[in-house]
Amino acid sequence: MSSHREPTIRGEEEPGGGEDRALRPQRLAEMVGQRAVYERLMIAVDAARKRGDVLGHILLDGPPGLGKTTFATCIPRELGTTLQIASGAALAAPKDLLPYLSNAAAGSVLFIDEIHRLPIAVEEFHYPAMEDFRVDITLGEGVAARTINMPLRPFTLIGATTRPGLISKPMRDRFPMREHLDYYPVEDLAEIVRRSAAKLSMPMDDDTAGEIARRSRGTPRLANNRLRWIRDYSTSRESGRVDPAIARTALEMQGIDEIGLDGFDRRYLETIRRVFGGGPVGIDAIAHTMSTAPDTLEDDVEPYLLRCELVIRTPRGRRLTTRGEEHLGSLPGGGPQGRLF
């Protein structure tokens, strides 16, 4: 297969449009960070190219915004093949998946985002498609029913998920490669900020890039979002100038502090401290007090707070750490009697 052909994208639109797509790396070599994952994927892609074989199925997991979709859309470009994109939430029944499988060209890639949201019936429909490149279609009902085995052209399934524990073991075991993406160090995020700033024709020095990176929670998507806001602030208020002080002012206007926490994150911490005396407290009690869903706290808020060691999970519930207390105390209005909301 040629490695220089741009993939034809079918199905749903590629995630992120316009400017977001312009900032997203288009080839694996342009990826910054996640080097161990990059090396393993490149070996698998290179071996498949040299053998003229189909790349094995790949499962990518990790928190949102770390590059799962970027890896999935770059791989077909390296293979010079076509790409179809679907969402696990949109595949409610096997018949929803059938057009993707029947349209898959030989050696093409089918990318399913949030694959953990597939219903069991759709998941089981995948099994023969992934292992034997065929699907079993039942026609009719009762004693008159008959099953047709429809062969498929060999393809690669790439699944992305933020919650791998919700994928059944039989499904996970059908992925020869399973890769976990972790948060990025500040140095890698700063390089991403510099590259994105160049694409946006923004002035950017190392100190400013580092300031943005430190406030981006180890997540490239957030770093690019912060960068766009700083560009808007700079254009509106600073005649296009950007420096560390301007970046800090712009981000503080959004409520983003020096370690990347926003107002909602601090409200979570302050709820544990002010309402529940620092914990331990169950996630449902916190969610009810904040008038939000427990899943929102578990998926969007807690992973970074746990990584920063601001809270811990105990058998009895969440508890604020000494570091969490110190961080709240270091904020304006964050003393013992202070309120952040």
C-alpha positions as CSV (number, residue, x, y, z in Angstrom):
1,M,0.0,0.0,0.0
2,S,1.1,3.6,-0.7
3,S,1.9,5.5,2.5
4,H,1.3,8.9,0.9
5,R,-2.3,8.7,0.0
6,E,-4.7,10.8,2.1
7,P,-7.5,8.8,3.6
8,T,-11.1,9.1,2.4
9,I,-13.2,9.8,5.4
10,R,-16.7,8.3,5.4
11,G,-19.5,8.0,7.9
12,E,-19.6,10.7,10.6
13,E,-17.5,13.8,10.1
14,E,-14.0,13.8,11.5
15,P,-14.1,15.1,15.1
16,G,-13.2,18.7,15.3
17,G,-13.8,21.0,12.4
18,G,-12.0,24.0,10.8
19,E,-9.4,25.4,13.1
20,D,-9.4,22.4,15.5
21,R,-8.5,20.1,12.6
22,A,-5.8,22.5,11.5
23,L,-4.1,22.3,14.9
24,R,-4.5,18.5,15.0
25,P,-1.4,16.5,13.7
26,Q,-2.0,14.9,10.4
27,R,0.8,12.3,10.6
28,L,2.1,10.2,13.4
29,A,5.6,11.8,13.1
30,E,4.0,15.2,14.0
31,M,2.7,13.8,17.3
32,V,4.3,15.3,20.4
33,G,4.5,13.2,23.6
34,Q,3.1,9.6,24.2
35,R,6.4,8.4,22.7
36,A,6.1,4.8,23.9
37,V,2.6,4.5,22.4
38,Y,3.9,6.1,19.2
39,E,6.8,3.7,18.9
40,R,4.7,0.6,19.3
41,L,2.0,1.9,16.8
42,M,4.7,2.8,14.3
43,I,6.2,-0.7,14.5
44,A,2.8,-2.3,14.0
45,V,2.0,0.0,11.1
46,D,5.4,-0.5,9.4
47,A,5.2,-4.3,9.8
48,A,1.7,-4.3,8.2
49,R,2.9,-2.1,5.3
50,K,5.9,-4.3,4.6
51,R,3.9,-7.5,4.7
52,G,1.0,-6.0,2.7
53,D,-1.2,-7.3,5.5
54,V,-4.1,-5.8,7.5
55,L,-3.1,-3.9,10.7
56,G,-4.4,-5.6,13.8
57,H,-7.3,-4.1,15.8
58,I,-6.3,-1.4,18.2
59,L,-8.0,-0.2,21.5
60,L,-7.0,3.3,22.7
61,D,-8.0,4.4,26.2
62,G,-7.3,7.3,28.4
63,P,-8.9,10.6,29.7
64,P,-10.5,13.0,27.2
65,G,-8.3,15.2,25.0
66,L,-5.1,13.2,25.1
67,G,-4.9,12.2,21.4
68,K,-6.9,9.0,20.9
69,T,-8.8,10.5,18.0
70,T,-5.6,12.0,16.6
71,F,-3.8,8.6,16.6
72,A,-6.9,7.0,15.1
73,T,-7.0,9.4,12.2
74,C,-3.3,9.5,11.6
75,I,-2.9,5.7,11.3
76,P,-4.9,5.5,8.0
77,R,-2.7,8.2,6.5
78,E,0.3,6.1,7.3
79,L,-1.3,3.1,5.7
80,G,-2.6,5.1,2.7
81,T,-6.1,3.7,3.2
82,T,-9.6,4.9,3.8
83,L,-11.2,5.8,7.2
84,Q,-14.7,5.5,8.4
85,I,-15.7,7.2,11.7
86,A,-18.6,6.2,13.9
87,S,-19.7,6.9,17.5
88,G,-20.5,4.1,19.9
89,A,-23.5,6.0,21.2
90,A,-25.0,6.1,17.7
91,L,-24.8,2.4,17.0
92,A,-27.9,1.3,18.8
93,A,-28.5,-1.9,17.0
94,P,-26.5,-4.3,14.7
95,K,-28.3,-2.9,11.6
96,D,-26.6,0.5,12.4
97,L,-23.2,-1.1,12.2
98,L,-23.9,-3.1,9.0
99,P,-23.3,-0.2,6.5
100,Y,-19.9,0.5,8.0
101,L,-18.8,-3.1,7.8
102,S,-20.2,-3.7,4.3
103,N,-18.6,-0.5,3.0
104,A,-15.2,-1.2,4.5
105,A,-12.6,-1.5,1.8
106,A,-9.8,-4.1,2.1
107,G,-7.2,-2.8,4.6
108,S,-9.3,0.2,5.6
109,V,-9.8,1.5,9.1
110,L,-13.1,1.8,11.0
111,F,-12.8,4.1,14.0
112,I,-15.4,3.9,16.7
113,D,-15.2,6.6,19.3
114,E,-16.5,6.0,22.9
115,I,-16.7,2.3,22.0
116,H,-17.7,1.5,25.6
117,R,-21.2,2.8,24.8
118,L,-21.9,0.0,22.4
119,P,-24.9,-2.1,23.4
120,I,-24.2,-5.7,24.1
121,A,-26.0,-6.8,21.0
122,V,-23.8,-4.6,18.8
123,E,-20.7,-5.7,20.7
124,E,-21.5,-9.3,20.0
125,F,-22.2,-8.6,16.4
126,H,-18.6,-7.3,16.2
127,Y,-17.1,-10.6,17.3
128,P,-17.2,-12.6,14.0
129,A,-16.5,-9.4,12.1
130,M,-13.3,-8.8,14.0
131,E,-12.1,-12.4,14.1
132,D,-13.2,-13.9,10.9
133,F,-14.2,-10.9,8.8
134,R,-17.8,-12.0,8.4
135,V,-21.2,-11.2,9.8
136,D,-24.1,-13.5,10.5
137,I,-27.5,-12.1,9.3
138,T,-30.7,-13.8,10.4
139,L,-33.6,-13.6,7.9
140,G,-37.1,-14.5,8.9
141,E,-38.4,-15.6,12.3
142,G,-39.2,-18.9,14.1
143,V,-38.7,-22.2,12.3
144,A,-38.6,-20.4,8.9
145,A,-35.6,-18.3,10.0
146,R,-32.3,-18.9,8.3
147,T,-28.8,-17.4,8.8
148,I,-26.7,-15.9,6.0
149,N,-22.9,-15.6,6.5
150,M,-21.8,-12.5,4.7
151,P,-18.0,-12.2,4.1
152,L,-16.3,-8.9,4.7
153,R,-13.2,-7.4,3.3
154,P,-10.4,-7.5,6.0
155,F,-10.3,-4.2,7.9
156,T,-8.9,-2.7,11.0
157,L,-11.1,-1.6,13.9
158,I,-9.7,1.2,16.1
159,G,-11.8,1.8,19.3
160,A,-11.3,4.7,21.6
161,T,-12.7,5.0,25.1
162,T,-12.5,7.0,28.3
163,R,-13.9,4.2,30.4
164,P,-12.2,0.9,29.4
165,G,-13.7,-0.9,32.4
166,L,-17.1,-0.7,30.8
167,I,-16.0,-2.8,27.8
168,S,-16.7,-6.4,28.3
169,K,-13.7,-8.8,28.6
170,P,-14.6,-10.7,25.4
171,M,-14.6,-7.5,23.5
172,R,-11.3,-6.3,25.0
173,D,-9.6,-9.6,24.2
174,R,-10.3,-9.2,20.5
175,F,-7.9,-6.2,20.3
176,P,-4.3,-7.5,19.8
177,M,-3.1,-4.0,20.7
178,R,-4.3,-2.1,23.7
179,E,-2.7,1.3,24.4
180,H,-3.2,3.6,27.3
181,L,-2.7,7.4,26.8
182,D,-1.6,9.3,29.9
183,Y,-1.4,13.0,30.8
184,Y,1.4,15.0,29.1
185,P,4.3,16.5,31.0
186,V,4.6,20.3,30.9
187,E,7.6,20.2,28.5
188,D,5.5,18.3,25.9
189,L,2.5,20.5,26.3
190,A,4.7,23.6,25.9
191,E,6.0,22.2,22.6
192,I,2.4,21.6,21.5
193,V,1.5,25.2,22.4
194,R,4.5,26.5,20.4
195,R,3.5,24.5,17.3
196,S,-0.2,25.5,17.6
197,A,0.8,29.1,18.0
198,A,2.8,29.0,14.8
199,K,-0.2,27.6,13.0
200,L,-2.3,30.4,14.3
201,S,0.3,33.0,13.4
202,M,0.7,34.0,17.1
203,P,3.9,35.3,18.7
204,M,5.0,32.8,21.3
205,D,8.1,32.6,23.5
206,D,9.2,29.7,25.7
207,D,8.1,31.4,29.0
208,T,4.6,32.1,27.7
209,A,4.3,28.6,26.3
210,G,5.3,27.2,29.6
211,E,2.8,29.3,31.5
212,I,0.0,28.1,29.2
213,A,1.2,24.5,29.5
214,R,1.2,24.5,33.3
215,R,-2.4,25.7,33.3
216,S,-3.6,23.0,30.8
217,R,-4.0,20.0,33.1
218,G,-1.6,17.8,31.1
219,T,-4.1,17.8,28.2
220,P,-3.4,19.0,24.6
221,R,-7.0,19.8,23.8
222,L,-7.2,22.1,26.8
223,A,-3.8,23.7,25.9
224,N,-5.2,24.5,22.4
225,N,-8.4,25.8,23.9
226,R,-6.5,28.0,26.3
227,L,-4.3,29.2,23.4
228,R,-7.3,30.3,21.4
229,W,-8.8,32.2,24.3
230,I,-5.4,34.0,24.9
231,R,-5.3,34.9,21.2
232,D,-8.8,36.4,21.4
233,Y,-7.9,38.3,24.6
234,S,-4.6,39.5,23.1
235,T,-6.3,40.7,19.9
236,S,-9.1,42.5,21.8
237,R,-7.1,44.0,24.7
238,E,-3.4,43.9,24.0
239,S,-3.0,44.8,20.3
240,G,-1.9,41.2,19.5
241,R,0.9,41.1,22.1
242,V,1.4,37.9,24.1
243,D,3.7,37.4,27.1
244,P,3.4,35.4,30.4
245,A,1.6,38.2,32.2
246,I,-0.9,38.6,29.5
247,A,-1.5,34.9,29.3
248,R,-2.0,34.8,33.1
249,T,-4.4,37.6,33.0
250,A,-6.4,36.1,30.2
251,L,-6.6,32.7,31.9
252,E,-7.5,34.1,35.3
253,M,-10.4,35.9,33.6
254,Q,-11.7,32.4,32.8
255,G,-11.1,31.3,36.4
256,I,-8.2,29.1,35.6
257,D,-5.6,29.0,38.3
258,E,-1.9,28.3,38.3
259,I,-2.3,24.5,38.2
260,G,-5.1,24.5,35.7
261,L,-8.1,24.2,38.0
262,D,-11.2,26.1,36.9
263,G,-14.1,27.3,39.0
264,F,-16.0,24.0,38.9
265,D,-13.0,22.1,40.1
266,R,-12.5,24.5,43.0
267,R,-16.2,24.3,43.8
268,Y,-15.8,20.5,44.1
269,L,-12.9,20.9,46.5
270,E,-14.6,23.7,48.5
271,T,-17.8,21.6,48.8
272,I,-15.8,18.7,50.5
273,R,-14.1,21.2,52.8
274,R,-16.9,23.6,53.7
275,V,-19.9,21.2,53.7
276,F,-18.4,17.9,54.7
277,G,-15.5,19.0,56.9
278,G,-12.8,17.7,54.5
279,G,-14.4,14.3,54.1
280,P,-14.6,11.4,53.8
281,V,-17.8,11.8,51.8
282,G,-19.5,9.7,49.1
283,I,-19.6,10.9,45.5
284,D,-23.4,10.9,45.4
285,A,-23.5,13.3,48.4
286,I,-21.1,15.7,46.7
287,A,-23.0,15.5,43.4
288,H,-26.3,16.3,45.1
289,T,-24.8,19.2,47.0
290,M,-23.4,20.6,43.7
291,S,-26.6,19.9,41.7
292,T,-24.6,17.9,39.2
293,A,-24.4,14.2,38.0
294,P,-22.0,11.8,39.8
295,D,-20.7,10.7,36.4
296,T,-19.7,14.3,35.6
297,L,-17.5,14.5,38.7
298,E,-16.0,11.0,38.2
299,D,-15.2,11.5,34.5
300,D,-14.4,15.2,34.1
301,V,-13.3,16.5,37.5
302,E,-11.8,13.8,39.7
303,P,-9.1,12.3,37.4
304,Y,-7.0,15.4,37.4
305,L,-7.6,16.2,41.1
306,L,-6.5,12.7,42.0
307,R,-3.4,13.0,39.8
308,C,-2.5,16.3,41.6
309,E,-3.1,14.6,45.0
310,L,-5.6,17.2,46.0
311,V,-8.2,14.5,46.9
312,I,-8.0,10.8,47.6
313,R,-10.5,8.0,47.4
314,T,-11.0,6.0,50.5
315,P,-13.4,3.1,51.3
316,R,-15.6,5.6,53.1
317,G,-15.5,8.2,50.2
318,R,-13.5,11.2,49.0
319,R,-11.3,13.1,51.3
320,L,-9.4,16.4,50.9
321,T,-5.6,16.0,51.3
322,T,-3.3,18.4,53.0
323,R,-2.2,19.6,49.5
324,G,-5.8,20.2,48.6
325,E,-6.3,22.3,51.8
326,E,-3.1,24.2,51.1
327,H,-4.2,24.9,47.5
328,L,-7.6,26.3,48.6
329,G,-5.9,28.3,51.3
330,S,-3.5,29.9,48.7
331,L,-6.4,31.3,46.6
332,P,-8.0,34.7,47.1
333,G,-11.0,34.2,49.4
334,G,-9.8,30.7,50.1
335,G,-9.0,31.0,53.8
336,P,-10.6,28.9,56.5
337,Q,-13.9,30.8,56.3
338,G,-13.6,31.8,52.6
339,R,-16.1,30.7,50.0
340,L,-15.3,30.1,46.3
341,F,-18.9,30.0,45.1
